[in-house]
Amino acid sequence: MKNKFVKQLTQIERREARLRRIRIRAKLSKTGQGSGDLVARTPEEHYHIGVSEKSHLHIGTFLSKNAGDPAIQVWIMQESCSVVPLTPFFLQDFLPKLKQHLLPRVVSMLQGYGDTVGIPSNGDPNAVIFQLDRIYKHQLMRINHTTYDVRRSQDIVNPSTAHCNIMVFSGDDSTSHHPFKYARVLGIFHANVVYLGPGMLDYRPHRLDFLWVRWYRTLEMRCTGWAAQKLDRIKFCAMAADDTFAFLDPSDVVRSCHIIPAFARGKHYADGKGLSFLAHDSTDWTEYYINR
């Protein structure tokens, strides 16, 4: 019957929305995510990461378990002796980079309290200490953003799915003329950080959210963009490069993005065997397109 059909359709839509929320809540409960991870608290917040600390990684155990993986260690050559001039070895890279990333952020947080002076922003990264030597892992991050038609929207980033790519402003990066940089999110974390450097106030931990990412490199092509009616192309940075893996402040993320494999150019590894278990590079394609 067409009697009050608008009301009937509205009731059907609300029931379907409730069922979707129930399914999402049930799925997240199986993965150990708390109820705080379900929705962003307010639309004014640029991003939201859950408060749950159920899923944690002990830093020392994580590093020893994945020793030799290019995602956390870099392979360098060291001059040893005249007989064997160069000796290859792995240098632990994950923890120093993480501390170097978190140091200015925790210093900025302390300076924001208004009663701290004399804290150098470029101090010793070893002044950053992790409470219980743990970092806490999250399954989802939600990003609020404004669409091109000036509407509110929200993206969901999940490193375990295809929705794991993000974009940030390139800023003062002189290596590319492209306005954005693109990355694949390998992990969503937060840490309770204690600052023990000059100007410290106390041993109180401060929560800091961060993303562990693997950078794409933009391919400089002459015939791309709106005028050429062709999509921009990117590829992953070399695994051995020092700046392939990095840490990001979630506040710097513009939004998620749609990265499409260039299927015609084939897989990066023909045998399907990659170099890094943590980076999941065994499934890499040679090149990708940035969908607009």
C-alpha positions in Angstrom: 0.0 0.0 0.0 1.1 3.6 -0.7 -0.3 4.9 2.5 2.4 6.7 4.5 5.1 5.0 2.4 7.7 7.6 3.4 7.4 6.6 7.1 7.5 2.9 6.2 10.7 3.3 4.1 12.3 5.4 6.9 11.6 2.6 9.4 13.1 0.0 7.1 16.2 2.1 6.7 16.6 2.6 10.4 16.3 -1.1 11.1 18.9 -1.8 8.5 21.2 0.8 10.0 20.8 -0.8 13.5 21.6 -4.2 12.1 24.7 -2.9 10.4 25.9 -1.4 13.7 25.2 -4.6 15.6 27.3 -6.6 13.0 30.2 -4.1 13.3 30.1 -4.3 17.1 30.1 -8.1 17.1 33.0 -8.2 14.6 35.1 -5.8 16.6 34.4 -7.6 19.8 35.9 -10.8 18.3 39.1 -8.9 17.4 39.5 -7.5 20.9 38.7 -3.9 20.2 36.8 -2.0 22.9 33.6 -0.1 22.5 35.6 3.1 22.3 36.8 2.1 18.9 33.3 1.9 17.3 32.6 5.6 16.5 34.4 8.9 16.6 33.4 10.9 19.6 32.6 14.2 17.8 32.6 15.2 14.2 34.8 18.2 15.1 37.7 15.8 15.8 39.9 15.2 12.8 40.6 11.6 13.7 39.6 9.0 16.3 41.6 6.0 17.6 40.1 3.8 20.3 41.2 3.9 23.9 41.4 0.2 24.4 44.8 -1.2 25.7 43.8 -4.9 25.3 46.1 -5.5 22.4 49.7 -4.5 23.1 53.1 -5.3 21.8 56.1 -5.6 24.1 58.8 -3.6 22.2 61.7 -5.8 23.0 59.8 -9.0 22.2 58.5 -7.5 18.9 62.0 -6.4 17.8 63.7 -9.7 18.6 60.9 -11.8 17.0 61.2 -9.8 13.7 64.9 -9.4 13.7 66.2 -9.1 10.2 63.0 -7.8 8.7 63.7 -4.8 6.5 60.6 -3.0 8.0 62.4 -2.6 11.4 66.1 -3.0 10.5 68.3 -1.6 7.7 71.0 -3.5 6.0 74.3 -1.5 5.9 77.9 -2.1 5.1 80.6 -1.4 7.7 84.3 -1.2 7.0 86.0 -3.9 9.2 89.5 -4.8 8.0 91.8 -4.8 5.0 91.1 -8.5 4.2 87.3 -8.1 4.2 86.8 -4.4 3.6 83.0 -4.4 3.9 80.9 -6.4 6.3 77.1 -6.5 6.0 75.0 -6.3 9.2 71.6 -5.2 10.3 71.1 -2.0 12.3 68.0 -1.7 14.5 65.9 1.1 12.9 62.4 0.8 14.3 62.9 2.1 17.8 65.3 5.0 17.1 62.9 6.3 14.4 59.9 6.0 16.7 61.6 7.9 19.5 62.8 10.6 17.1 59.2 11.0 15.9 57.7 11.1 19.4 60.3 13.5 21.0 59.1 16.8 19.5 55.5 15.8 20.0 55.9 15.1 23.7 58.0 18.2 24.2 55.3 20.3 22.5 52.7 18.7 24.7 54.7 19.6 27.9 55.3 23.1 26.7 51.6 23.5 26.1 51.1 23.2 29.9 52.5 26.7 30.2 54.7 26.0 33.3 57.7 24.4 31.6 60.7 26.2 30.2 64.0 25.2 28.8 62.9 22.0 27.1 64.9 21.6 23.8 62.8 20.3 20.9 65.8 18.7 19.3 67.1 16.9 22.3 68.2 13.3 22.9 65.6 10.8 21.6 66.6 8.4 24.4 64.8 10.8 26.8 61.6 9.2 25.5 60.6 6.2 27.6 57.7 3.8 27.0 55.6 2.9 30.0 55.9 -0.9 30.6 57.9 -1.0 27.3 54.7 -1.4 25.4 52.9 0.1 22.4 49.2 -0.5 22.0 47.8 -1.7 18.7 44.4 -0.7 17.2 42.4 -2.2 14.3 40.7 1.0 13.0 41.2 4.7 12.7 38.4 7.0 11.6 39.2 10.3 9.8 36.7 13.1 9.6 37.1 15.3 6.5 35.3 17.7 4.2 34.3 16.4 0.7 34.7 18.5 -2.5 31.0 19.4 -2.3 31.5 20.8 1.2 29.9 18.0 3.1 31.1 16.1 6.2 32.4 12.6 5.6 34.4 10.0 7.4 37.0 7.5 6.2 37.9 4.3 7.9 41.5 3.1 7.8 42.2 -0.6 8.6 45.7 -2.0 7.9 44.3 -5.5 7.6 42.2 -4.7 4.6 42.5 -2.8 1.3 41.4 0.4 3.1 44.9 1.0 4.3 46.1 3.9 2.1 46.3 7.5 3.2 47.4 10.8 1.8 49.2 13.7 3.5 50.4 17.1 2.3 53.9 16.9 0.8 54.8 20.2 2.5 58.4 21.3 1.9 59.4 18.0 0.3 61.6 19.1 -2.6 61.8 15.6 -4.1 58.4 15.9 -5.7 56.2 18.6 -7.3 53.1 16.6 -6.4 51.0 18.3 -3.7 50.4 15.1 -1.8 52.4 12.1 -0.5 50.8 8.7 -0.2 51.5 5.8 2.2 50.2 2.4 3.2 49.4 2.1 6.9 51.1 -0.9 8.4 49.9 -0.3 12.0 47.8 2.0 14.1 49.2 2.5 17.6 49.4 4.6 20.7 52.0 4.7 23.4 52.2 6.0 27.0 55.3 8.1 26.8 57.4 9.4 29.7 59.8 12.3 29.1 63.1 12.1 31.1 65.1 14.9 29.4 66.0 18.4 30.5 63.1 20.4 31.9 61.0 17.3 32.8 58.3 17.8 35.3 57.4 14.4 36.6 57.2 10.7 35.6 53.6 11.0 34.4 53.0 9.2 31.1 51.4 11.0 28.1 49.4 9.2 25.5 50.5 9.8 21.9 48.9 8.2 18.8 51.0 7.3 15.8 50.9 5.5 12.5 53.5 3.2 11.1 53.6 3.6 7.4 55.3 2.6 4.2 55.8 5.3 1.7 54.8 5.3 -2.0 56.9 7.3 -4.5 55.2 9.4 -7.1 56.3 8.7 -10.6 57.0 12.0 -12.4 55.1 11.8 -15.7 54.5 14.6 -18.1 51.1 13.5 -19.3 49.0 13.1 -16.1 46.5 15.1 -14.2 43.2 16.7 -15.2 44.4 18.2 -18.5 45.8 14.9 -19.8 42.9 13.0 -18.4 45.2 10.4 -17.0 45.7 9.2 -13.4 48.9 9.8 -11.5 51.1 6.8 -11.0 53.0 5.7 -7.9 55.1 2.8 -6.7 56.6 1.7 -3.4 60.0 3.1 -2.4 62.9 0.7 -2.4 62.9 -1.6 0.6 66.5 -0.8 1.4 66.0 3.0 1.4 66.3 4.6 4.8 63.1 6.6 4.4 60.8 3.8 3.1 59.3 3.3 6.6 58.3 6.1 8.9 55.9 7.2 11.6 53.2 9.8 11.3 51.0 11.9 13.5 47.4 10.9 12.7 46.6 14.6 12.7 48.7 15.1 9.6 46.5 12.7 7.5 44.3 14.5 5.1 42.1 11.4 4.4 42.3 7.9 3.0 42.7 7.3 -0.7 42.0 4.8 -3.3 45.1 3.1 -4.8 44.5 0.9 -7.8 47.1 -1.7 -8.9 48.4 -1.2 -12.5 47.5 -4.8 -13.4 49.0 -4.6 -16.9 52.4 -4.0 -15.4 52.4 -7.1 -13.3 53.5 -8.1 -9.8 56.7 -6.8 -8.3 57.7 -10.3 -7.3 57.0 -12.9 -10.0 57.4 -15.8 -7.5 55.2 -14.2 -4.9 57.9 -14.2 -2.3 58.7 -10.8 -0.7 61.4 -9.5 1.5 59.4 -8.3 4.5 56.7 -10.2 6.4 55.7 -7.0 8.3 55.4 -4.9 5.1 53.4 -7.6 3.2 55.4 -6.8 0.1 54.9 -10.3 -1.4 51.6 -8.9 -2.8 53.1 -5.7 -4.2 52.4 -4.7 -7.8 55.0 -2.9 -9.9 53.0 0.3 -10.1 49.7 1.8 -8.9 47.2 4.4 -10.0 45.8 7.1 -7.7 42.1 7.2 -8.2 40.6 10.6 -8.2 
